[in-house]
Each structure stands twice: as C-alpha cells, then as structure tokens.
Amino acid sequence: MATGITKRHARGCRSREDGACNCRPTFQAEVYSRRDARKIRKTFSRESEAKNWRADALSALQAGTMRAPKPTTVREAWEEWHEAAKAGHIRNRSGDGYKPSAIRSYERAMRLRVLPEFGDVRLADLRRPDLQGYVEKLLGEGLNASTIQVTLLPIRAIYRRALSRGELAVNPTTGLEMPAVRGGRDRIADPTEAAALIDALPLEDRALWATAFYAGLRRGELQALRWSHVDLAAGVLHVQHGWDEKEGQIATKGRTAAGCRSPPCSAITSSSTVCALTGT
C-alpha cells in the first residue's frame, strides 16, 4: 500500500480474521498539516483516487494554499457565499461582481434542486462521482442540458471560493461530464426584414423595437436609456447602464467594450429613439 494510504475493510469482513476479503474496501488518504498541527484525511472508493488526492493535498500544503477543512456543510457554504456575493465581495471569473439577476438564478437553482440533494453534506465530503451521479439523475428526470448547466454553476462558484481560500485541495466539480447545450442565435435579420417586422407591430411598440434592432441594445439597456445618453448631433447612443427588474439601474455588462459603448444610430434609429423616450 502506498505511503499515506490505508485500506479499510468493513466490520464484518473476513479479512479481519485473516480470511479472504468479502467486502468492498475503501482507501483513506492522509496528510499532515503543520500549519494546523493536525492530520487531514479523506476516504475514497478507489486507491487511485486516494493517491491523486494525496498528491494534490501535499502540493497545496507546501504552497500554503490548503488548510484542515472546517465541518462546513454545502448549505452553510452557500449561505456565506450568497451574502458575500450580494455585498459585492465575490467576483466572477471575469473579475466582475455578480449581477442581481445572476445571484437570483443561483439562489433558485440551490433552493429548488441542489440543497434538497446535498445541503447537509459536508463541503469536504462531496466527491466528483456524487456530482456526476446527480447530473445523470437530472438528465433522467427530463431536465434539459441548459438547466443542468445552470444548476451546477453555484456549486462550481462555491468550490472555486473554497479552493482560493485554501479550505480544500480538490474541486469535485472539475472534470464533470456535462450534457452538450445545443442551439444559439439562428440568424440576423437583414434591413428589409427588420423594417417589415417593425411595420407589423402596433404603432406604440415600433419605436422601442426599432431602437433595439438598429442600435443593438439589450432589453435592460433600453430600459435604462435616458436623454443624457442620446447624442443626435454625433449620431450615437451612449450606453452607460443596464436595468434589473428588482434592483433598478445597474452597471452594464462588466463595463467593458461589450458593456459601456457608444453604438452609432442612423436617422431612423435617432427618430425612433426620440419617440421611445418621449412616448410619442
């Protein structure tokens, strides 16, 4: 048996009386944290998994990025993450704060699906096979690939934070086999089709849709558009803010080129924007 790995048999296994093993043994990996002055142990169903975890844990301890895990459950970790994200203390992969709509989406996924399944499980005890089985279970229940992807997003975020704080050495969400999400934007309407679609709308809706069509604004950006953002002389719209249905005015998408921007507006867009803002 490899150093730091212990083979553990069930209580009723014959091997305990020098007989042939008649159970499914588990493998306990062990490392020592000088920083915490205690051993860190984790049990696996396969010896190879135990070896991999121990190698990762030793590297993390040496780098100072791992500590002895706290007896934190998934529910407790989520509640802490949720509050920190709402306060703007946690950033997404792009380094931006989470939008209110994204936090609400995470909260819905955790409340409806994840917490009933794993809420009382210790964060350090949740393994990749557990999550892989959960993905397969959701598929069997008829959930589409996109919903399953969204369901796993908050779990991934929780474990990224735990790893960055040195609370865990292994991220069980890494390497999951997820169902492929098919679809996307089908096509872009050409000017002739766009004009025909706008003409088919009720008169009071045309200005809003024309501004969306020709200037390329998102729904939240249209809702946040103000007179001070319209420069008719220069022929541009200054997109400065987005809009959330509950929070009201919010920052644009990451305040990047895809967020704050000044799209050009043609004559038809300018007149439509005037109508949209004045309600005429």
FIZA-29004 format. One record per residue (C-alpha): residue in one letter; x, y, z. Coordinates in steps of 0.2 Angstrom, whole numbers, plus 5000, padded with zeros to 4 digits. Layout:
aXYZ ...
END
This chain:
m500050005000 a500650174995 t501350295009 g499950395017 i498550275011 t497650155022 k496550015016 r494950005026 h493849855027 a492049835033 r491749775051 g491149615046 c492449575033 r493349405034 s495049495032 r494949555050 e495149375055 d496449335042 g495249275029 a494849325012 c494149495010 n492249485006 c491849675007 r492149824996 p493649915005 t493950095005 f495550195004 q495950335017 a497250455011 e498150565025 v499250715025 y499950815040 s499651005040 r501051085051 r500051255050 d498551175058 a499551045068 r498350905063 k498150775050 i496950795036 r496050635030 k494950595016 t494150425011 f493950364993 s493250204985 r494750184974 e496550184978 s497050284963 e495850424969 a496650424986 k498350434978 n497850584967 w497050674981 r498550654992 a499750714979 d498650874976 a498550894995 l500450884998 s500751014984 a499351134991 l500151115009 q501851155003 a501151304993 g500251365008 t498551354999 m497751225010 r497151215027 a496251075038 p494451085032 k493151155043 p491551055046 t490551165034 t489051095025 v488551145007 r487151245014 e488251345026 a489551375012 w488151435001 e487351555014 e489051635016 w489451644998 h487651714994 e487851855007 a489651895001 a489151894983 k487652014986 a488852134995 g489952134980 h491452044989 i491551904977 r491951914959 n491551804944 r492851734933 s493051894923 g493451984939 d491752074939 g490452074953 y488951964950 k487352044943 p485752034954 s484951934940 a486351804941 i486351794960 r484451764959 s484751624946 y485951544958 e484851564973 r483451474963 a484551334957 m485151304975 r483451314983 l482551204971 r483751074967 v485551074975 l485151104993 p483750964994 e485050844987 f486750904996 g486351035008 d486850935024 v488350865016 r490050925022 l490851035009 a492450925010 d491550765008 l490650794992 r491550704978 r491550704959 p490650544957 d489250614968 l489050764957 q489250654941 g487850544948 y486750694951 v487050764933 e486450594927 k484950594939 l484450764932 l484550704914 g483450554919 e482150674926 g482050764909 l482950924913 n483751004898 a485651024896 s485551214899 t484551194915 i485851064921 q487251184917 v486451324927 t486151214942 l487951174943 l488551354942 p488351404960 i489151244966 r490651274955 a490751454962 i490651394980 y492151274977 r493151404967 r493051514983 a493451374995 l495051324984 s495551504983 r495451525002 g496451365005 e495051275013 l495051125001 a496351044989 v495250964976 n493751034967 p492450904964 t491651004950 t493250994939 g493150864925 l491250834926 e490450764910 m489050884906 p487750864893 a488050974877 v487051134876 r486351144858 g485651294849 g486051484849 r485651634839 d484951574822 r485251724811 i485251914810 a483851994801 d484352104786 p483752284785 t482252244774 e481652104785 a481952214800 a480852354793 a479552234789 l479452164806 i479452334814 d478052384802 a477052234808 l477052294826 p475752414834 l476252594832 e476652624850 d477952474850 r478852524834 a480052654842 l480652534855 w480952394843 a481752504830 t483052564843 a483452384848 f483552324830 y484652464823 a485752514838 g485852334845 l485352374863 r484952244875 r483252254885 g484052314901 e485052444891 l483452514883 q482552524900 a484052624907 l484252744892 r484052924896 w484053094886 s485853124893 h486452964884 v485753024867 d486953124856 l485953164840 a487253284833 a488653154834 g487453014829 v487752904843 l486952824859 h487952824875 v487552654883 q488052684902 h486952574912 g485852424912 w484252394921 d483752254933 e481852214936 k482152214955 e483652324958 g483352464945 q484852544937 i486452434937 a488152444929 t488252374911 k489052204907 g490752214915 r490952394910 t491952334895 a491852364876 a490352244877 g489552344891 c489852534891 r489952584872 s489352714860 p488452624845 p488052734830 c486252774826 s485652804809 a484252934805 i482952804808 t483652754824 s483852934830 s482052974826 s481452804834 t482452844850 v481653014851 c479952934850 a480452804863 l481052924876 t479653044873 g478252924871 t477652994855 
END
